[in-house]
Amino acid sequence: MMTTSDALPVEAAVSLDDRTARTPVWRAFLRPVPAAAAVVVAASVLAAVFAPQLSALSDNDPFTYHPEALGPDTAPLGAFGGVSADHWFGVEPGTGRDLFSLVVHGARVSLLVGIASTLLATVIGVVLGIVAGAVGGFVEKLVEVATDVTLGFPFLIFAIALSALFPLQAPRALLLTLVIGMFGWPGIARVVAAETRVIVRQPYVVASRVMGARLAHVLRHQVLPNVASTVIVYSCISLPGRISAEATLSFLGVGVLPPTPSWGRSIGDAISWLLVDPAFLLFPAAALFLVTFSFNILGDTLRDALDPRGAQR
């Protein structure tokens, strides 16, 4: 009776053995640095989800002013920006709002906009990339032109202009998600289109088409599963950039509006108090840095874990 190794070429059998012996992806996250990054990301997500409960632990919320915690110059009383048993991270200069509550509630806006805009950009990029790579011809040229136009458009100028056109009552988080997501798809579209062009020329795909398989069937069952790992890795790596984009827009004053907490707006407000109370900048800037850095570590770890060449090293 014919065995698996007899039925397959030597190269295929070796490749099959390599895939079987490959370390599971989740084991890559057990190393100290990726594990610490995963803890930071999980903690930030939990802080965003349970922000009201966390604020209640210190009997504060991000919308209550505490003038008694401010001095005559409206700077926080006490060392390190007014850090005390009542205000764990101190208070916001000028208003006296609890900074711990501002940071944990700010995680909601920053993570929500970052994750939602990444999902939007990924969906648009994957659809356009797969269609362009599989169909080719005029459709591919059309997607390439749309990609070049989007990449060449000044993102910050458009975002600032768009924020001025919409009324103040418009949901700013939704607006930021749409703007960042609509400008974030070209990179992943190009990567997916390049991989799709290679996949559709593979013998098993050509055989499926010859046997009567429809294009939609090929894209769903043969192309999409093969680009899934690339899409996941690219999305994880691009997510920190989207979080930073929201922080940048809020820093420039065109993101979420007061009194809604946001890391970027807190950092922007802290600039004017930097010489008086530098502690106000520390906590929101540290939160933004740790989250974006941790997402980058997780994205790099996932990329290396899913890279078949990395499994052999």
Secondary structure, 3 states (H helix, E strand, C coil): CCCHHHHCCHHHHHHHHHHHHCCCHHHHHHCHHHHHHHHHHHHHHHHHHCHHHHHHHCCCCCCCCCHHHECCCCCECCCCCCCCCCCCCCECCCCCCEHHHHHHHHHHHHHHHHHHHHHHHHHHHHHHHHHHHHHCHHHHHHHHHHHHHHHHCCHHHHHHHHHHHCCCCCCHHHHHHHHHHHCCCHHHHHHHHHHHHHHCCCHHHHHHHHCCCCHHHHHHHHHHHHHHHHHHHHHHHHHHHHHHHHHHHHHCCCCCCCCCCCHHHHHHHHHCCCCCCCHHHHHHHHHHHHHHHHHHHHHHHHHHHHCHHHHCC
